[in-house]
């Protein structure tokens, strides 16, 4: 058994989230603005241009779609 992963990320598996707009009122997920979702998985992927990994979220939206947003597209509720 491995110890739990302690790397920082915005949300963890099982968290409830709500999709939001940025400070300019824009979002790649504009059609899901205000929708609730549940984080189904979080995968930490290494990046060539940064030392820290990028968290890739799999979120099931209340409208039934499976989305993979960046952390700035949602807030944890």
C-alpha positions as CSV (number, residue, x, y, z in Angstrom):
1,X,0.0,0.0,0.0
2,X,1.3,3.4,-1.0
3,X,1.0,6.6,1.2
4,X,-1.5,9.2,0.1
5,X,-0.5,11.7,-2.5
6,X,0.1,15.0,-0.7
7,X,0.7,17.2,-3.7
8,X,-1.5,20.3,-3.7
9,X,-4.5,20.6,-6.0
10,X,-7.7,22.6,-6.0
11,X,-10.2,19.6,-5.7
12,X,-10.0,16.0,-4.8
13,X,-12.0,13.0,-6.0
14,X,-15.6,13.2,-4.7
15,X,-15.7,17.0,-4.2
16,X,-18.7,18.9,-5.5
17,X,-17.9,21.9,-7.7
18,X,-19.7,24.7,-9.5
19,X,-18.6,26.1,-12.9
20,X,-17.7,29.9,-12.9
21,X,-16.8,32.7,-15.2
22,X,-13.5,34.5,-15.0
23,X,-13.1,38.2,-14.1
24,X,-13.9,39.2,-17.7
25,X,-17.2,37.1,-17.7
26,X,-15.7,34.5,-19.9
27,X,-15.1,30.7,-19.6
28,X,-14.2,27.8,-21.9
29,X,-17.2,26.2,-20.2
30,X,-19.6,29.1,-20.6
31,X,-22.5,26.7,-21.3
32,X,-22.0,25.1,-17.9
33,X,-21.8,28.4,-15.9
34,X,-23.6,27.8,-12.6
35,X,-23.9,24.0,-13.2
36,X,-22.9,21.7,-10.3
37,X,-20.5,18.8,-10.9
38,X,-18.8,16.1,-9.1
39,X,-15.0,15.3,-9.4
40,X,-14.7,11.7,-10.5
41,X,-10.9,11.6,-10.8
42,X,-7.8,13.7,-10.6
43,X,-4.7,12.8,-12.6
44,X,-1.4,14.6,-12.0
45,X,0.5,14.8,-15.3
46,X,4.1,16.0,-15.5
47,X,4.9,19.0,-17.7
48,X,8.1,19.7,-19.7
49,X,8.0,23.4,-19.1
50,X,7.3,23.4,-15.4
51,X,8.7,21.5,-12.5
52,X,5.2,20.9,-10.9
53,X,2.7,18.6,-12.4
54,X,-0.7,19.7,-13.9
55,X,-3.9,18.4,-12.3
56,X,-6.3,17.1,-14.9
57,X,-9.8,16.8,-13.5
58,X,-12.5,14.5,-14.7
59,X,-15.8,16.2,-13.7
60,X,-19.3,14.8,-14.2
61,X,-21.6,17.8,-14.8
62,X,-25.2,17.9,-13.7
63,X,-26.2,18.1,-17.4
64,X,-24.7,14.6,-17.9
65,X,-21.5,15.6,-19.7
66,X,-18.0,14.5,-18.6
67,X,-15.6,17.5,-18.7
68,X,-11.9,18.0,-18.2
69,X,-11.6,21.7,-17.1
70,X,-8.6,23.5,-15.6
71,X,-8.8,24.5,-12.0
72,X,-9.7,28.2,-12.9
73,X,-13.0,27.0,-14.5
74,X,-14.6,25.9,-11.2
75,X,-14.9,26.5,-7.5
76,X,-15.2,23.8,-4.9
77,X,-18.6,24.0,-3.0
